[in-house]
């Protein structure tokens, strides 16, 4: 079976594994208070042009999301997300398990929400005479790219940032696949923009060549206060925290993170062109490493004999949208084999 259902199916980049092996017997303090985490955090601050930002390393994206949101919100407050947002439809309700409702907004196939939607929701809340009986919207969550692989433009992120500041909201960006959003065709929002416009965001490693790990960047100093208490309480403070620092130190050096993302995106676009040439429309316009062709059911059954992919959405009684996802380790020969089999159908 040749697997295309996700981008965390393999281990880690050889450069990352080499660094972990080379530092295996080095003794360091625990809980991220080591030289490797400090060096990696400084590299991230430099890339973000945010010298005062706090950088925390956690194991996975779900853990970052529920830990940060739990730390940022008071008990009666809620997060706003797209109805297809990861914290709303995945993560086993982890944010709501911490006691914070996720208020969802309608979104199209791209999975994006707008500044106008945020303003309207918040204004409606405060205009309601019974607002004190409802969860108070306090945080806006988006992912870059979205669940469906689309990217927010710089103008859209700037508009959301303005709306959050006007309405007194926290702006948080999930970057589990951020690398692909930084380098894909049409991308115009960089790390420096996110650091300038968001209160917090994270740089994903698990899906971009790390064995595991995400780097949470908090630019709003007030939100960093007591964060490590919550991180510890929620099980996010890794005793062998240096394992995260070592990995991000490698990923953030010499353009490795960007090159890895560029390769993922380039392979995905080869698949995209094959889908389009076959006449399979795309469920949404994803310029990143996730591609969503709409395929006849009978054809999917034949493809599934050799390839794995993610079932995404029923389009009509005879067609489904599915996801093919490339990773740092996707082999060119596997992409070519899939393309050849598509052409032969």
C-alpha positions in Angstrom: 0.0 0.0 0.0 1.3 3.4 -1.0 0.0 5.9 1.6 -1.2 9.5 0.9 -3.8 9.9 3.6 -1.7 12.3 5.8 1.6 13.9 6.3 2.8 12.4 9.6 3.0 8.8 8.5 6.8 8.5 8.5 9.4 9.3 11.2 11.6 12.4 10.7 14.0 14.1 8.4 17.5 12.4 8.4 19.0 15.7 9.6 16.7 15.7 12.6 17.4 12.1 13.4 21.1 12.7 13.1 20.9 15.6 15.5 18.9 13.6 18.0 21.5 10.7 17.8 24.4 13.1 18.1 23.0 14.7 21.3 21.6 11.5 22.8 24.2 11.3 25.6 24.4 15.0 26.4 23.1 15.8 29.9 20.8 18.9 30.1 18.3 20.3 32.5 14.7 19.1 32.0 11.4 20.7 31.0 12.7 22.8 28.2 15.2 24.8 30.3 18.2 23.6 28.3 20.6 25.1 25.8 18.9 23.4 22.8 15.5 24.9 23.5 17.0 28.3 24.2 18.9 28.3 20.9 15.9 27.1 18.9 13.7 29.7 20.5 16.1 32.4 19.6 16.2 31.3 15.9 12.4 31.4 15.8 12.4 34.9 17.3 14.9 36.0 14.7 12.8 34.5 11.9 9.7 36.2 13.3 11.5 39.5 14.0 9.9 39.3 17.4 12.7 39.6 20.0 10.4 39.7 22.9 8.2 36.8 21.9 7.9 33.8 24.2 8.5 30.4 22.6 7.2 27.2 24.1 7.8 23.7 22.6 5.0 21.1 23.0 4.6 17.7 21.5 1.5 18.1 19.2 -1.0 20.4 17.7 -4.0 19.3 19.8 -1.9 19.8 22.9 -1.0 23.3 21.9 -4.5 24.2 21.0 -6.2 23.1 24.2 -3.3 24.2 26.5 -3.1 27.7 25.0 -6.8 28.3 24.9 -7.2 27.0 28.5 -4.5 29.4 29.6 -5.9 32.4 27.6 -9.5 32.2 28.6 -11.4 32.6 31.8 -14.0 29.9 32.7 -17.0 31.7 31.1 -15.3 32.6 27.8 -15.4 30.8 24.5 -13.4 30.4 21.3 -14.7 31.3 17.8 -13.8 29.0 14.9 -14.9 28.0 11.5 -17.4 25.1 11.5 -14.8 23.0 9.9 -12.0 24.2 12.3 -9.8 21.6 13.8 -10.8 22.4 17.4 -14.5 22.1 16.4 -14.5 18.9 14.5 -11.4 17.0 15.6 -9.4 16.7 18.8 -12.2 14.8 20.6 -13.6 18.0 22.0 -10.4 18.8 23.9 -11.1 22.5 24.1 -14.6 22.0 25.3 -13.3 19.4 27.8 -11.2 22.2 29.4 -14.5 24.1 29.9 -14.5 26.5 27.0 -17.2 26.3 24.3 -16.3 26.5 20.7 -18.6 28.8 18.8 -18.6 28.0 15.1 -19.1 30.2 12.1 -20.3 29.0 8.7 -17.6 28.7 6.1 -17.4 27.6 2.5 -15.3 24.6 1.2 -12.1 26.6 1.8 -12.8 26.6 5.5 -12.1 30.3 6.1 -14.0 32.8 8.3 -14.0 36.6 7.8 -13.5 39.7 9.9 -17.1 40.7 9.1 -18.4 37.4 10.6 -16.4 37.9 13.8 -17.7 41.4 14.3 -21.3 40.4 13.7 -21.1 37.5 16.1 -19.5 39.6 18.9 -21.9 42.6 18.4 -24.9 40.2 18.5 -23.6 38.7 21.8 -23.3 42.1 23.5 -26.6 43.3 22.1 -28.5 40.4 23.6 -30.0 41.3 26.9 -29.3 37.8 28.1 -25.6 37.8 27.2 -24.5 37.1 30.7 -26.3 33.7 30.4 -24.2 32.7 27.4 -20.5 31.9 26.8 -18.6 35.1 26.1 -16.7 35.1 22.8 -13.1 36.0 23.6 -10.8 34.2 21.2 -10.7 33.8 17.5 -9.1 30.6 16.2 -8.0 30.1 12.6 -5.6 27.6 11.0 -3.1 28.5 8.3 -3.7 26.6 6.1 -7.2 25.6 6.8 -8.5 22.1 7.3 -9.1 22.0 3.5 -5.7 23.3 2.6 -6.7 26.9 1.7 -4.6 29.8 2.9 -5.6 33.1 4.3 -4.1 36.1 2.4 -2.2 38.7 4.3 -5.1 41.1 3.8 -7.5 38.6 5.3 -5.3 38.1 8.3 -4.8 41.8 8.8 -8.6 42.3 8.7 -9.1 39.6 11.3 -6.4 41.1 13.5 -8.1 44.5 13.3 -11.5 43.0 14.2 -10.0 41.2 17.2 -8.3 44.3 18.4 -11.5 46.4 17.9 -13.6 43.9 19.8 -11.2 43.0 22.5 -10.5 39.4 21.3 -7.5 37.2 21.3 -6.2 36.2 17.9 -4.7 32.7 17.7 -3.4 30.9 14.6 -3.0 27.1 14.4 0.1 26.4 12.3 0.3 22.6 12.2 1.0 22.8 8.5 2.2 26.4 8.5 5.3 25.7 6.4 3.2 24.8 3.4 1.2 28.0 3.8 4.4 30.1 3.8 5.8 28.7 0.6 2.9 27.7 -1.6 1.7 29.6 -4.8 -0.1 32.8 -3.8 1.4 32.9 -0.3 2.0 36.5 0.9 1.8 36.2 4.7 5.1 35.3 6.4 6.2 34.6 9.9 6.9 38.3 10.6 3.3 39.1 9.6 1.9 36.5 11.9 4.1 37.7 14.8 2.9 41.2 14.1 -0.8 40.5 13.7 -1.6 37.5 16.1 -1.4 37.3 19.8 -0.1 33.8 19.4 0.5 31.2 16.7 2.5 28.0 16.4 5.0 26.6 13.9 4.2 23.0 13.2 7.0 20.4 13.2 5.1 17.0 13.4 3.8 17.4 9.8 6.9 19.1 8.5 9.8 16.7 9.2 10.1 16.6 13.0 9.7 13.3 14.8 7.1 15.2 16.9 6.7 18.8 18.2 5.2 22.2 17.7 6.7 25.6 18.6 4.1 28.0 20.2 5.0 31.7 19.7 3.2 34.1 22.1 3.7 37.7 21.2 1.2 39.1 23.7 3.1 39.2 27.0 0.0 39.1 29.1 -1.0 35.8 27.6 2.4 34.4 28.5 2.0 35.1 32.2 1.6 31.8 34.0 1.5 29.8 30.8 4.1 27.3 32.0 1.8 26.6 35.0 -1.0 25.7 32.7 1.4 23.8 30.4 2.5 21.7 33.3 -1.0 21.2 34.6 -2.3 20.0 31.2 0.5 17.5 30.7 2.3 19.6 28.1 5.7 20.1 29.8 7.9 17.3 28.5 10.6 16.2 31.0 13.0 15.5 28.1 12.1 18.9 26.6 15.5 19.1 24.9 14.3 16.6 22.4 12.0 19.3 21.0 14.7 22.0 21.1 17.1 19.8 19.2 14.6 19.2 16.4 13.5 22.8 16.0 17.1 23.9 16.1 17.7 21.8 13.0 14.4 22.7 11.3 15.0 26.4 11.7 18.6 26.3 10.3 19.8 26.7 6.8 16.3 27.0 5.3 15.5 23.3 6.0 12.0 24.0 7.1 11.2 26.0 4.0 12.8 23.5 1.6 10.9 20.7 3.2 7.6 22.5 2.8 8.5 23.5 -0.8 9.1 19.8 -1.7 5.8 18.8 -0.1 3.9 21.4 -2.1 5.7 20.7 -5.4 4.7 17.0 -5.2 1.1 17.8 -4.3 0.9 20.1 -7.3 2.0 17.3 -9.6 -0.9 15.3 -8.3 -3.2 18.3 -8.6 -2.3 18.7 -12.3 -3.0 15.0 -12.9 -6.4 15.3 -11.2 -7.3 18.3 -13.4 -6.1 16.6 -16.5 -8.3 13.6 -15.7 -11.3 16.0 -15.5 -11.7 15.5 -11.7 -12.8 18.9 -10.2 -11.3 20.0 -6.9 -13.5 20.3 -3.8 -11.7 23.4 -2.9 -8.7 25.5 -4.2 -5.9 24.2 -2.0 -2.4 25.5 -3.0 -0.7 23.5 -0.2 0.3 19.9 0.3 -3.3 18.7 0.6 -5.3 18.1 -2.6 -9.1 17.3 -2.7 -10.3 15.8 -6.0 -13.9 14.8 -6.6 -13.8 11.3 -7.9 -16.4 8.7 -9.0 -17.0 6.1 -6.4 -16.2 3.2 -8.8 -12.8 4.8 -9.5 -12.1 5.3 -5.8 -12.6 1.6 -5.2 -10.0 0.8 -7.8 -7.5 3.3 -6.5 -7.9 2.0 -3.0 -6.5 -1.3 -4.0 -3.1 0.2 -4.2 -3.2 3.7 -2.5 -4.6 5.0 0.7 -6.2 8.4 1.0 -8.7 10.2 3.3 -12.4 10.2 2.6 -13.5 13.8 2.9 -17.0 14.6 1.8 -19.9 13.1 -0.2 -20.6 15.4 -3.2 -23.4 13.5 -4.8 -24.7 9.9 -4.9 -21.9 8.9 -7.3 -19.0 11.1 -6.3 -16.9 11.8 -3.2 -14.2 14.3 -2.4 -11.1 12.7 -1.0 -7.8 14.0 0.2 -4.4 13.1 -1.1 -1.6 14.5 1.1 2.1 14.6 0.5 4.8 14.7 3.2 8.5 15.4 3.7 9.1 11.7 2.9 6.8 11.2 -0.1 8.8 9.5 -2.8 8.8 10.9 -6.3 8.4 7.4 -7.8 5.2 6.9 -5.7 3.8 10.2 -7.1 4.6 9.1 -10.6 3.1 5.7 -10.1 -0.2 7.3 -8.9 -0.2 9.7 -11.8 0.3 6.8 -14.2 -2.5 4.8 -12.7 -4.8 7.8 -12.8 -4.0 8.3 -16.5 -4.7 4.6 -17.2 -8.2 4.6 -15.5 
